[in-house]
């Protein structure tokens, strides 16, 4: 696992009313953990939940696999066709 975080290639995203933005993508490198932050479009998002194969892990580090991440602080337009870097 890389110390500074992970990189996620976003494939899709959708708002979850009252919760945040769900981002679906492929982990390109590193790992994503609960409470990690990412910045895109001048806004900061924080990981609130990770879902992988009907499980809810605290850390996701399966490079090359799809994962869903619930982010607080971002909107759908902030992450369209982008790569998110988590610290």
C-alpha positions in Angstrom: 0.0 0.0 0.0 1.2 3.5 -0.8 1.5 5.8 2.1 0.0 8.9 0.4 -3.2 7.3 -0.8 -4.7 6.0 -4.1 -5.7 7.0 -7.5 -9.3 6.2 -8.8 -10.4 6.4 -12.5 -14.0 7.5 -12.3 -16.4 5.7 -14.6 -19.7 7.0 -13.2 -21.2 9.0 -10.4 -24.6 9.7 -8.9 -25.9 11.8 -6.0 -27.3 10.0 -3.0 -29.7 12.5 -1.5 -28.8 13.5 2.0 -25.6 11.4 2.0 -23.2 12.7 -0.7 -21.9 11.6 -4.1 -21.4 8.0 -5.0 -18.4 7.5 -7.4 -17.8 4.3 -9.2 -14.5 3.6 -10.7 -11.3 1.5 -11.0 -8.5 1.7 -8.5 -5.4 2.5 -10.6 -2.9 2.5 -7.7 -2.5 2.7 -4.0 -5.4 2.4 -1.5 -8.5 4.3 -0.5 -9.4 4.6 3.2 -12.4 6.0 5.1 -11.9 9.7 5.9 -9.3 10.3 3.1 -9.7 13.5 1.2 -9.6 14.3 -2.6 -9.7 17.6 -4.3 -11.2 18.2 -7.8 -12.7 21.3 -9.4 -11.6 23.4 -6.5 -13.7 21.4 -4.0 -12.6 18.9 -1.3 -14.4 15.6 -0.9 -14.1 13.2 2.0 -14.5 9.4 1.8 -17.5 8.4 4.0 -18.1 4.8 2.8 -16.4 2.3 0.5 -18.4 -0.6 -1.0 -16.8 -3.5 -2.7 -18.7 -6.7 -3.7 -21.4 -6.1 -1.2 -18.9 -5.5 1.6 -18.1 -2.3 3.4 -14.3 -2.3 4.0 -12.4 0.4 5.9 -9.6 0.2 3.3 -9.7 -0.8 -0.4 -6.5 -1.7 -2.1 -7.4 -4.1 -4.9 -5.7 -2.4 -7.8 -7.5 -2.9 -11.2 -10.9 -3.7 -9.6 -14.1 -1.7 -9.5 -15.2 0.0 -6.3 -17.9 2.4 -5.2 -17.0 5.3 -2.9 -19.4 7.7 -1.1 -17.9 11.2 -1.0 -19.1 14.1 1.0 -18.5 17.6 -0.4 -18.5 17.0 -4.1 -21.2 17.1 -6.8 -21.7 15.0 -10.0 -20.3 17.8 -12.2 -17.0 17.8 -10.2 -15.9 14.3 -11.2 -17.1 13.6 -14.7 -14.5 11.6 -16.6 -11.7 12.3 -14.2 -9.1 10.6 -12.0 -9.3 11.3 -8.3 -6.2 11.2 -6.2 -6.8 10.5 -2.5 -4.5 11.7 0.4 
